[in-house]
């Protein structure tokens, strides 16, 4: 797995300046692929979800997610139980839709 992670030039993948941090992708995938407990899986999720393959606060998915998807699927299939669950959610974090304003019912 490490050689597959390093084979991608994450810095050459485009992403929004100031949000996309390509160094977090390889680090997050390496940590996740070797995670044998929930703490390490959570660390990987933080790396991937906070500028690696997604920007969790805005719900933005970066182009790097497309390249990371096959690696995440492989981790989900072959990894330890903690990283299997984390790998099935984008960036190891639950994917939440962007917040939308929902009209509140009025009395009556």
N, C-alpha and C positions, 0 to 999 in steps of 0.2 A: 504493500500500500504506500509506504513513504515515497518510493520512486514514481508512482503515478501522481502523487500530490506535487512533487517537485518538478514533474515534467511539464506542468502548466506554467506559463509566464504570467502569473497573476497580475503583475504590474502593468502588463500590456493590455489587460482587459479594461475596457472603458467603464467609468462609473462617475457619479456626481462628485465633483471636487468638494472636499471638506466633509463628505459623508463616507465615500468608499475608501477603505484602507486595505489595500491588497495584501499587506503583510499579515493581516489578521486571518485571511482565508487559509493560507498554508498552515499557519500556527494552529488555528482552530481545528482543521481537518486532522492534523497530526495528533493533537491532544485527544480528539474524539476517537480516532481509530485505535488508540491505545488505552482508552479509559476503561478502568475496571471497577470504578465506583461512581456514585452519583455526583460527588464533589468534582471529579475530573470532567464528567460529562457536562455538568453545569458550567465549568470553566470554558469548555469548548463552545457551549451554547452562547456564552457571553461574547467570545471572540467572533463567532460567526454572525451573531445577531446584532451586534453593535458596530457595524461598519464593515464586516467581512463579506457576507453575501446578501444581507438585508440591513435596512436601517429600521430597527424595531419601533422607534417612536413615531415615524411617519408611515410605516407600512410599505416603504419602498423596497422592491426586490431589485437587486443589481444584476447586470449581465453575468457576473461571476457565478451566480446561482445555477445557471444553465450548465456551466462546466463542472460545477461541484456536484450536481445531481447524481450522476452515475457513481461517484465516489461515496456519497451519502447512502445510496441504495446498497452498495457493497458492504458498507459498515453496518447497515441495518440487517443485512442477511447473515453476516459472519461474525459480528462483534459480540462482546460481552453484553449481558442484559442491560446494564445502564446506558451503554452507548447505542444499543439498538433502538430504544425508545427515543433518545435524543435525535438520532439520525433521521427518524421518520418525520419529524417536524422541521421545517426550514430553519436552519441555523440552530437547531436544538431547542428552539423556543416555540411555544404554541403560536401559531399564526393567527393574528386577530385582524379582522377587517378594520379599515379606517373608521374612525368615529364619525357618525352621522347624526345630525340633529333630528330627533324624532319628536313630532308634535305631541304634546301632552293632552290627554282628554280634558275637556272642559266640563264643568259641573252641569247638571241638568237632567 
